[in-house]
């Protein structure tokens, strides 16, 4: 994971939290995991995590109860955790090319 990608992710999450943004694009940042602060984005509807290096979907995503669209394509996800079932509003989960 690149340090620059991590710092960019932290800044984007902070900006999204302050703006109560409905969407967040963290694609292409070479992330292998997600900052815990992502769990604070309660109003998030659309989360793009594509083109990273995520292998394990973190439990912190289950705190994003309003997420409708989750893109984890082009990562290295090895398993889909049962905890994703807690995302009751999830309409679209993209896991292509993992």
N, C-alpha and C positions, 0 to 999 in steps of 0.2 A: 504494500500500500504506500502510495506516495504521501509524504507529509503535506505537500501542497494540496493534494486532493482532500485530505482530512481537514485541513484548515478551511478550505473552501466549503466543505460540507457543514462545518460548525457555523460558519458565517451565514450560509444560506438558511440553515435551520433557525438561527437567531432572527434573521430578517423575516422569515415566514411566521415565526411566533409573534413578533411585534406587529405585523400587518394582519394577523389572523387570516393568512392566505389559505385559499381552498386547495391549492396545488403546490407541489414541490418537486423540482427536477434535480436529482442528484446523479444523473446519468454520466458515465464516462469519467468518473473521478478516481478510478482504480481502488475503490473501497473494498476491503475484505470483511468488514463489519460495519455496524452503524453506531454513531454516537448515541448514548442513552438519552440525550436531550431530545431526540426525535419523538419520544413518548409524550412530550409536552404539547404536541400539536393536535389538540383535541378536535379542532374544526377541519382537519385535513380530509379532503375527499379524493384527491388524485395524487399518487406517489409514484414517481418514476425513478427506479433504481437500476435501470438497464445499463449494460456495458460496463459492469464493474467486475469484481473478483470475489463476490460474496459466495461462500460455501454453505454457511449455516444461516437460516432465517432466524433472526433474533426474536426472543419473546417480547421485546419492547414493542414490536409491531402490533401485538394484540391489544395494546392500549390505545390504538388509533381506531376507536370504535366506529367512527363515521366514514372510514375509507371505503370508497366504492370501486376504485380502479387502482390496481397494484401491478406495476410492471417490473418484473425481475428477470426479464429476458437477457440473454448474453452474459450470464454470470457462470458460476460453478456450483450452483445449488445441487446438493446431493440427496436431500430428502425434504419432504414437505411435512412440517410439524403439525400434529393434531391441533395445536393451539390456534392455528389459522381459522379453525372453525368458529372461534369466538368473534370473528369479524362478520357480524350479522348483516351488515350493509354491503359487503363485498359482492360486486356484480361481475368484475372482470379481473382475472389473475393470469398474467402472461408469464409463462415459464419456458418459452421456446429457447432453444440453443443453450441448454444447460447440460 
